[in-house]
């Protein structure tokens, strides 16, 4: 266990950020899953819009890297475009 006041503060801050980041990542995973499990193009398009917004927000806050967000957006777009082709 830490003995210095600054180290104890760092532990508190890290714990708080960990909870915050975990919540944001959970939201992101749910949004991505909604896009992947959508059965119709219209539903997928709406879910994609929400997922893009979340990806941009999470990337701008540094929870995931910007290239990671970009790659996820690209893959999700492919999923939705396949649904559009089927419709």
DOGU-960339 format. One record per residue: x negated, y, z negated of N, C-alpha, C, O in turn; residue in one letter. Coordinates in steps of 0.1 Angstrom, whole numbers, plus 5000, padded with zeros to 4 digits. Example, Ala and Ser with C-alpha at 12.3 -4.5 7.8 and 13.67 -1.06 7.14 Angstrom:
<pt n_east="4868" n_north="4943" n_up="4922" ca_east="4877" ca_north="4955" ca_up="4922" c_east="4868" c_north="4967" c_up="4922" o_east="4858" o_north="4967" o_up="4915" res="A"/>
<pt n_east="4872" n_north="4978" n_up="4929" ca_east="4863" ca_north="4989" ca_up="4929" c_east="4871" c_north="5000" c_up="4921" o_east="4866" o_north="5011" o_up="4920" res="S"/>
***
This chain:
<pt n_east="4992" n_north="4988" n_up="5000" ca_east="5000" ca_north="5000" ca_up="5000" c_east="4991" c_north="5012" c_up="5000" o_east="4981" o_north="5013" o_up="4994" res="X"/>
<pt n_east="4996" n_north="5023" n_up="5007" ca_east="4988" ca_north="5035" ca_up="5008" c_east="4988" c_north="5042" c_up="4994" o_east="4997" o_north="5041" o_up="4986" res="X"/>
<pt n_east="4977" n_north="5050" n_up="4992" ca_east="4976" ca_north="5057" ca_up="4980" c_east="4976" c_north="5072" c_up="4982" o_east="4980" o_north="5079" o_up="4973" res="X"/>
<pt n_east="4973" n_north="5077" n_up="4994" ca_east="4972" ca_north="5091" ca_up="4996" c_east="4986" c_north="5096" c_up="5000" o_east="4995" o_north="5089" o_up="5006" res="X"/>
<pt n_east="4989" n_north="5108" n_up="4996" ca_east="5002" ca_north="5114" ca_up="4999" c_east="5005" c_north="5115" c_up="5014" o_east="5016" o_north="5112" o_up="5018" res="X"/>
<pt n_east="4995" n_north="5118" n_up="5022" ca_east="4997" ca_north="5119" ca_up="5036" c_east="5000" c_north="5106" c_up="5042" o_east="5008" o_north="5104" o_up="5052" res="X"/>
<pt n_east="4994" n_north="5095" n_up="5037" ca_east="4996" ca_north="5082" ca_up="5042" c_east="5010" c_north="5077" c_up="5039" o_east="5017" o_north="5070" o_up="5046" res="X"/>
<pt n_east="5015" n_north="5081" n_up="5027" ca_east="5028" ca_north="5077" ca_up="5023" c_east="5039" c_north="5084" c_up="5031" o_east="5049" o_north="5078" o_up="5035" res="X"/>
<pt n_east="5036" n_north="5097" n_up="5034" ca_east="5045" ca_north="5104" ca_up="5043" c_east="5045" c_north="5098" c_up="5057" o_east="5056" o_north="5097" o_up="5063" res="X"/>
<pt n_east="5034" n_north="5094" n_up="5062" ca_east="5033" ca_north="5088" ca_up="5075" c_east="5041" c_north="5075" c_up="5076" o_east="5048" o_north="5072" o_up="5086" res="X"/>
<pt n_east="5041" n_north="5067" n_up="5065" ca_east="5049" ca_north="5055" ca_up="5064" c_east="5064" c_north="5058" c_up="5065" o_east="5071" o_north="5052" o_up="5072" res="X"/>
<pt n_east="5068" n_north="5069" n_up="5058" ca_east="5082" ca_north="5073" ca_up="5058" c_east="5086" c_north="5077" c_up="5072" o_east="5097" o_north="5074" o_up="5077" res="X"/>
<pt n_east="5078" n_north="5085" n_up="5078" ca_east="5081" ca_north="5090" ca_up="5092" c_east="5081" c_north="5079" c_up="5102" o_east="5090" o_north="5079" o_up="5110" res="X"/>
<pt n_east="5072" n_north="5070" n_up="5101" ca_east="5072" ca_north="5058" ca_up="5110" c_east="5084" c_north="5050" c_up="5109" o_east="5090" o_north="5045" o_up="5119" res="X"/>
<pt n_east="5089" n_north="5048" n_up="5096" ca_east="5101" ca_north="5040" ca_up="5094" c_east="5113" c_north="5046" c_up="5100" o_east="5121" o_north="5040" o_up="5106" res="X"/>
<pt n_east="5114" n_north="5060" n_up="5099" ca_east="5125" ca_north="5067" ca_up="5104" c_east="5125" c_north="5066" c_up="5119" o_east="5135" o_north="5064" o_up="5126" res="X"/>
<pt n_east="5113" n_north="5068" n_up="5125" ca_east="5112" ca_north="5068" ca_up="5140" c_east="5115" c_north="5054" c_up="5146" o_east="5121" o_north="5053" o_up="5156" res="X"/>
<pt n_east="5111" n_north="5044" n_up="5138" ca_east="5113" ca_north="5030" ca_up="5143" c_east="5128" c_north="5027" c_up="5144" o_east="5133" o_north="5021" o_up="5153" res="X"/>
<pt n_east="5136" n_north="5032" n_up="5134" ca_east="5150" ca_north="5030" ca_up="5134" c_east="5156" c_north="5037" c_up="5146" o_east="5165" o_north="5032" o_up="5153" res="X"/>
<pt n_east="5152" n_north="5050" n_up="5148" ca_east="5157" ca_north="5058" ca_up="5159" c_east="5154" c_north="5052" c_up="5172" o_east="5163" o_north="5051" o_up="5181" res="X"/>
<pt n_east="5142" n_north="5047" n_up="5174" ca_east="5138" ca_north="5041" ca_up="5187" c_east="5146" c_north="5028" c_up="5189" o_east="5150" o_north="5025" o_up="5200" res="X"/>
<pt n_east="5147" n_north="5020" n_up="5179" ca_east="5154" ca_north="5008" ca_up="5180" c_east="5169" c_north="5010" c_up="5184" o_east="5174" o_north="5003" o_up="5193" res="X"/>
<pt n_east="5175" n_north="5020" n_up="5179" ca_east="5189" ca_north="5023" ca_up="5183" c_east="5190" c_north="5028" c_up="5197" o_east="5199" o_north="5024" o_up="5205" res="X"/>
<pt n_east="5180" n_north="5036" n_up="5202" ca_east="5180" ca_north="5040" ca_up="5216" c_east="5178" c_north="5029" c_up="5225" o_east="5184" o_north="5028" o_up="5236" res="X"/>
<pt n_east="5169" n_north="5020" n_up="5222" ca_east="5166" ca_north="5009" ca_up="5231" c_east="5178" c_north="4999" c_up="5231" o_east="5181" o_north="4993" o_up="5242" res="X"/>
<pt n_east="5185" n_north="4998" n_up="5220" ca_east="5197" ca_north="4989" ca_up="5220" c_east="5207" c_north="4995" c_up="5230" o_east="5214" o_north="4988" o_up="5237" res="X"/>
<pt n_east="5210" n_north="5008" n_up="5229" ca_east="5219" ca_north="5015" ca_up="5238" c_east="5215" c_north="5012" c_up="5252" o_east="5224" o_north="5010" o_up="5261" res="X"/>
<pt n_east="5202" n_north="5014" n_up="5255" ca_east="5197" ca_north="5012" ca_up="5269" c_east="5199" c_north="4998" c_up="5274" o_east="5204" o_north="4996" o_up="5285" res="X"/>
<pt n_east="5196" n_north="4988" n_up="5265" ca_east="5199" ca_north="4974" ca_up="5269" c_east="5213" c_north="4971" c_up="5272" o_east="5217" o_north="4964" o_up="5282" res="X"/>
<pt n_east="5222" n_north="4977" n_up="5264" ca_east="5237" ca_north="4975" ca_up="5266" c_east="5241" c_north="4981" c_up="5280" o_east="5249" o_north="4976" o_up="5287" res="X"/>
<pt n_east="5236" n_north="4993" n_up="5283" ca_east="5239" ca_north="5000" ca_up="5295" c_east="5234" c_north="4992" c_up="5307" o_east="5241" o_north="4991" o_up="5317" res="X"/>
<pt n_east="5222" n_north="4987" n_up="5306" ca_east="5217" ca_north="4979" ca_up="5317" c_east="5225" c_north="4966" c_up="5319" o_east="5228" o_north="4962" o_up="5331" res="X"/>
<pt n_east="5228" n_north="4960" n_up="5308" ca_east="5236" ca_north="4948" ca_up="5309" c_east="5250" c_north="4950" c_up="5315" o_east="5255" o_north="4942" o_up="5323" res="X"/>
<pt n_east="5256" n_north="4962" n_up="5312" ca_east="5269" ca_north="4966" ca_up="5318" c_east="5268" c_north="4967" c_up="5333" o_east="5277" o_north="4963" o_up="5340" res="X"/>
<pt n_east="5257" n_north="4972" n_up="5338" ca_east="5255" ca_north="4973" ca_up="5353" c_east="5253" c_north="4959" c_up="5359" o_east="5260" o_north="4956" o_up="5369" res="X"/>
<pt n_east="5245" n_north="4951" n_up="5353" ca_east="5242" ca_north="4937" ca_up="5358" c_east="5254" c_north="4928" c_up="5358" o_east="5256" o_north="4919" o_up="5366" res="X"/>
<pt n_east="5263" n_north="4930" n_up="5348" ca_east="5275" ca_north="4921" ca_up="5347" c_east="5287" c_north="4926" c_up="5353" o_east="5298" o_north="4920" o_up="5353" res="X"/>
<pt n_east="5286" n_north="4938" n_up="5359" ca_east="5298" ca_north="4944" ca_up="5366" c_east="5302" c_north="4935" c_up="5378" o_east="5293" o_north="4930" o_up="5385" res="X"/>
<pt n_east="5315" n_north="4933" n_up="5380" ca_east="5319" ca_north="4924" ca_up="5391" c_east="5323" c_north="4932" c_up="5403" o_east="5323" o_north="4927" o_up="5414" res="X"/>
<pt n_east="5328" n_north="4945" n_up="5401" ca_east="5332" ca_north="4953" ca_up="5413" c_east="5322" c_north="4964" c_up="5415" o_east="5315" o_north="4969" o_up="5406" res="X"/>
<pt n_east="5322" n_north="4969" n_up="5427" ca_east="5313" ca_north="4980" ca_up="5430" c_east="5317" c_north="4993" c_up="5422" o_east="5307" o_north="5000" o_up="5418" res="X"/>
<pt n_east="5329" n_north="4996" n_up="5421" ca_east="5333" ca_north="5008" ca_up="5414" c_east="5329" c_north="5008" c_up="5399" o_east="5324" o_north="5018" o_up="5394" res="X"/>
<pt n_east="5331" n_north="4997" n_up="5393" ca_east="5327" ca_north="4996" ca_up="5379" c_east="5312" c_north="4996" c_up="5377" o_east="5306" o_north="5003" o_up="5368" res="X"/>
<pt n_east="5305" n_north="4990" n_up="5387" ca_east="5290" ca_north="4990" ca_up="5386" c_east="5285" c_north="5004" c_up="5389" o_east="5275" o_north="5008" o_up="5383" res="X"/>
<pt n_east="5291" n_north="5012" n_up="5398" ca_east="5287" ca_north="5025" ca_up="5401" c_east="5288" c_north="5034" c_up="5388" o_east="5279" o_north="5042" o_up="5386" res="X"/>
<pt n_east="5299" n_north="5033" n_up="5381" ca_east="5301" ca_north="5041" ca_up="5369" c_east="5290" c_north="5037" c_up="5358" o_east="5285" o_north="5045" o_up="5351" res="X"/>
<pt n_east="5288" n_north="5024" n_up="5357" ca_east="5279" ca_north="5019" ca_up="5347" c_east="5264" c_north="5023" c_up="5351" o_east="5256" o_north="5026" o_up="5342" res="X"/>
<pt n_east="5262" n_north="5024" n_up="5364" ca_east="5248" ca_north="5028" ca_up="5369" c_east="5246" c_north="5043" c_up="5365" o_east="5235" o_north="5046" o_up="5362" res="X"/>
<pt n_east="5256" n_north="5051" n_up="5367" ca_east="5255" ca_north="5065" ca_up="5364" c_east="5251" c_north="5067" c_up="5349" o_east="5243" o_north="5075" o_up="5345" res="X"/>
<pt n_east="5258" n_north="5059" n_up="5340" ca_east="5255" ca_north="5060" ca_up="5326" c_east="5241" c_north="5055" c_up="5323" o_east="5234" o_north="5061" o_up="5315" res="X"/>
<pt n_east="5237" n_north="5044" n_up="5329" ca_east="5224" ca_north="5038" ca_up="5327" c_east="5213" c_north="5048" c_up="5331" o_east="5203" o_north="5049" o_up="5325" res="X"/>
<pt n_east="5215" n_north="5054" n_up="5343" ca_east="5205" ca_north="5064" ca_up="5348" c_east="5203" c_north="5075" c_up="5338" o_east="5192" o_north="5079" o_up="5335" res="X"/>
<pt n_east="5214" n_north="5080" n_up="5333" ca_east="5214" ca_north="5091" ca_up="5323" c_east="5206" c_north="5087" c_up="5310" o_east="5197" o_north="5094" o_up="5305" res="X"/>
<pt n_east="5209" n_north="5075" n_up="5305" ca_east="5202" ca_north="5070" ca_up="5294" c_east="5187" c_north="5067" c_up="5296" o_east="5179" o_north="5071" o_up="5288" res="X"/>
<pt n_east="5184" n_north="5062" n_up="5308" ca_east="5170" ca_north="5060" ca_up="5312" c_east="5162" c_north="5073" c_up="5312" o_east="5151" o_north="5073" o_up="5307" res="X"/>
<pt n_east="5168" n_north="5083" n_up="5318" ca_east="5161" ca_north="5096" ca_up="5319" c_east="5159" c_north="5102" c_up="5305" o_east="5148" o_north="5107" o_up="5302" res="X"/>
<pt n_east="5169" n_north="5101" n_up="5297" ca_east="5168" ca_north="5106" ca_up="5283" c_east="5158" c_north="5099" c_up="5275" o_east="5150" o_north="5105" o_up="5268" res="X"/>
<pt n_east="5158" n_north="5086" n_up="5275" ca_east="5149" ca_north="5078" ca_up="5267" c_east="5134" c_north="5080" c_up="5272" o_east="5125" o_north="5081" o_up="5264" res="X"/>
<pt n_east="5133" n_north="5081" n_up="5286" ca_east="5119" ca_north="5084" ca_up="5291" c_east="5114" c_north="5098" c_up="5287" o_east="5102" o_north="5099" o_up="5284" res="X"/>
<pt n_east="5123" n_north="5107" n_up="5288" ca_east="5118" ca_north="5121" ca_up="5284" c_east="5115" c_north="5122" c_up="5270" o_east="5106" o_north="5131" o_up="5266" res="X"/>
<pt n_east="5120" n_north="5114" n_up="5261" ca_east="5117" ca_north="5115" ca_up="5247" c_east="5105" c_north="5106" c_up="5243" o_east="5101" o_north="5106" o_up="5232" res="X"/>
<pt n_east="5100" n_north="5098" n_up="5253" ca_east="5088" ca_north="5091" ca_up="5251" c_east="5091" c_north="5077" c_up="5245" o_east="5081" o_north="5071" o_up="5240" res="X"/>
<pt n_east="5103" n_north="5072" n_up="5245" ca_east="5106" ca_north="5059" ca_up="5239" c_east="5102" c_north="5048" c_up="5248" o_east="5096" o_north="5038" o_up="5244" res="X"/>
<pt n_east="5104" n_north="5051" n_up="5261" ca_east="5098" ca_north="5042" ca_up="5272" c_east="5090" c_north="5051" c_up="5281" o_east="5092" o_north="5063" o_up="5282" res="X"/>
<pt n_east="5081" n_north="5045" n_up="5289" ca_east="5073" ca_north="5053" ca_up="5298" c_east="5081" c_north="5057" c_up="5310" o_east="5091" o_north="5050" o_up="5314" res="X"/>
<pt n_east="5077" n_north="5068" n_up="5317" ca_east="5085" ca_north="5072" ca_up="5329" c_east="5085" c_north="5062" c_up="5340" o_east="5095" o_north="5061" o_up="5347" res="X"/>
<pt n_east="5074" n_north="5056" n_up="5342" ca_east="5073" ca_north="5046" ca_up="5353" c_east="5082" c_north="5034" c_up="5350" o_east="5088" o_north="5028" o_up="5359" res="X"/>
<pt n_east="5082" n_north="5030" n_up="5337" ca_east="5091" ca_north="5019" ca_up="5333" c_east="5106" c_north="5023" c_up="5336" o_east="5113" o_north="5014" o_up="5341" res="X"/>
<pt n_east="5110" n_north="5035" n_up="5333" ca_east="5123" ca_north="5039" ca_up="5336" c_east="5126" c_north="5039" c_up="5351" o_east="5137" o_north="5035" o_up="5355" res="X"/>
<pt n_east="5116" n_north="5044" n_up="5358" ca_east="5118" ca_north="5044" ca_up="5373" c_east="5119" c_north="5030" c_up="5379" o_east="5128" o_north="5028" o_up="5388" res="X"/>
<pt n_east="5111" n_north="5021" n_up="5374" ca_east="5113" ca_north="5007" ca_up="5378" c_east="5126" c_north="5001" c_up="5375" o_east="5132" o_north="4994" o_up="5383" res="X"/>
<pt n_east="5131" n_north="5004" n_up="5363" ca_east="5144" ca_north="4999" ca_up="5359" c_east="5155" c_north="5005" c_up="5368" o_east="5164" o_north="4998" o_up="5372" res="X"/>
<pt n_east="5154" n_north="5018" n_up="5371" ca_east="5164" ca_north="5024" ca_up="5379" c_east="5164" c_north="5018" c_up="5393" o_east="5175" o_north="5016" o_up="5399" res="X"/>
<pt n_east="5152" n_north="5015" n_up="5398" ca_east="5151" ca_north="5009" ca_up="5412" c_east="5158" c_north="4996" c_up="5412" o_east="5165" o_north="4993" o_up="5421" res="X"/>
<pt n_east="5155" n_north="4988" n_up="5402" ca_east="5161" ca_north="4974" ca_up="5402" c_east="5176" c_north="4974" c_up="5400" o_east="5183" o_north="4967" o_up="5406" res="X"/>
<pt n_east="5181" n_north="4984" n_up="5392" ca_east="5195" ca_north="4985" ca_up="5390" c_east="5202" c_north="4990" c_up="5403" o_east="5213" o_north="4985" o_up="5406" res="X"/>
<pt n_east="5196" n_north="4999" n_up="5410" ca_east="5201" ca_north="5003" ca_up="5423" c_east="5203" c_north="4992" c_up="5433" o_east="5212" o_north="4991" o_up="5440" res="X"/>
<pt n_east="5193" n_north="4983" n_up="5433" ca_east="5194" ca_north="4971" ca_up="5442" c_east="5206" c_north="4963" c_up="5438" o_east="5213" o_north="4958" o_up="5447" res="X"/>
<pt n_east="5208" n_north="4961" n_up="5425" ca_east="5220" ca_north="4952" ca_up="5421" c_east="5233" c_north="4959" c_up="5426" o_east="5241" o_north="4952" o_up="5431" res="X"/>
<pt n_east="5234" n_north="4972" n_up="5424" ca_east="5246" ca_north="4978" ca_up="5428" c_east="5248" c_north="4979" c_up="5443" o_east="5259" o_north="4977" o_up="5448" res="X"/>
<pt n_east="5237" n_north="4980" n_up="5451" ca_east="5238" ca_north="4980" ca_up="5465" c_east="5242" c_north="4967" c_up="5470" o_east="5249" o_north="4966" o_up="5481" res="X"/>
<pt n_east="5238" n_north="4956" n_up="5464" ca_east="5242" ca_north="4942" ca_up="5468" c_east="5257" c_north="4941" c_up="5466" o_east="5264" o_north="4935" o_up="5474" res="X"/>
<pt n_east="5263" n_north="4947" n_up="5455" ca_east="5277" ca_north="4946" ca_up="5452" c_east="5284" c_north="4954" c_up="5463" o_east="5295" o_north="4950" o_up="5467" res="X"/>
<pt n_east="5279" n_north="4965" n_up="5467" ca_east="5285" ca_north="4974" ca_up="5477" c_east="5285" c_north="4966" c_up="5491" o_east="5295" o_north="4967" o_up="5498" res="X"/>
<pt n_east="5275" n_north="4959" n_up="5494" ca_east="5275" ca_north="4951" ca_up="5506" c_east="5285" c_north="4940" c_up="5506" o_east="5291" o_north="4936" o_up="5517" res="X"/>
<pt n_east="5288" n_north="4934" n_up="5494" ca_east="5297" ca_north="4923" ca_up="5493" c_east="5312" c_north="4929" c_up="5495" o_east="5321" o_north="4922" o_up="5500" res="X"/>
<pt n_east="5314" n_north="4941" n_up="5490" ca_east="5327" ca_north="4947" ca_up="5490" c_east="5332" c_north="4950" c_up="5504" o_east="5343" o_north="4955" o_up="5506" res="X"/>
***
